[in-house]
Amino acid sequence: MRVWAKAVITLGIGAGLMSQGCGSGTVIIAMVSPSISQVSPQVVTAGTPSVTVTVQGTNFQTQSSLTVNGTAVPTTVVNSTTIAAKISGDALAKPVVNQLQVKNTNGAASNQVSLTVTTAPQSGDSLSISTTNLPSAQAGTGYNSTLSASGGTPGYTWSVASGSLPAGLTLSSAGVISGTPTASGTSSFSLSVSDSSSPAQSQTVTFSIVVLPVIPTLSIGSGSLPAAQVGASYANALSVTGGTPGYTWSIASGSLPAGLTLSSAGVISGTPTASGSSTFTVSVTDAGSPAQIASAQESVTVKAAGLIISSGALAAGKTGGQYSATLSASGGTP
């Protein structure tokens, strides 16, 4: 009986290796830490009932959570680089500097970023919209951006005053623009915010969102690789379409024929040292964020060296005398 076994070992940050085989094998999984690069808004007025913050960074997982001073809050993971989380209660009740941190389910935690709660504005402070511009979007990719306002009386309500958001996006009354754009182009519109004073103050500002075209799916070009020959120089470039240019190639499993290597630019080259056929899987990663990855199985057949007669000049014979000489050949199939 053949037994299949797998052991899983989780290493610390920075380690990464994977191997798996028949009979026994080991999978080593890297613990990759999330990282926060930007939080919006970064300043909130004390007494605000709740606020939805948008956190941007890298290595967010589907079950990642945002913590405020170590306590997890309701979190929505938009993608591996964007998180939206709702903060309410004591964290916003009085002036304080809260520490935000993203934690993944594997225990890895990000750097800490501050969310400052400031003193509530005095009556009579003018309401203003703090957001000055909105980030671009990508057709077919989830989008999330939170608007911010200051002054007036906290408890803001947002609405679209004129124009329209890009198709697929909506604005919540809490000031969150979210959804998945369905078409590329530029949309201009005016957004209005009202505070909770009586009578209410309001402010309107015109914004625009640029929706970039859909990025084509990354795909490795089809077609068989040309055969190689023992002792003969070989070079062949793999092809890829779609994705974001800036591709990096690697061998995902299996191995190339002895004497051949694959460069990160996708070129298989070298001089084969033995005949036979090798099957292997290549992987390519594009320069997008998040990156697309594609894999394909390939094979290269190495033919034996060409048949040649390797005998040198034959020795002279003598009339009437016995003669013997051996011819020799190389290459081909013995």
Salt bridges, closest charged atoms under 4 A:
none
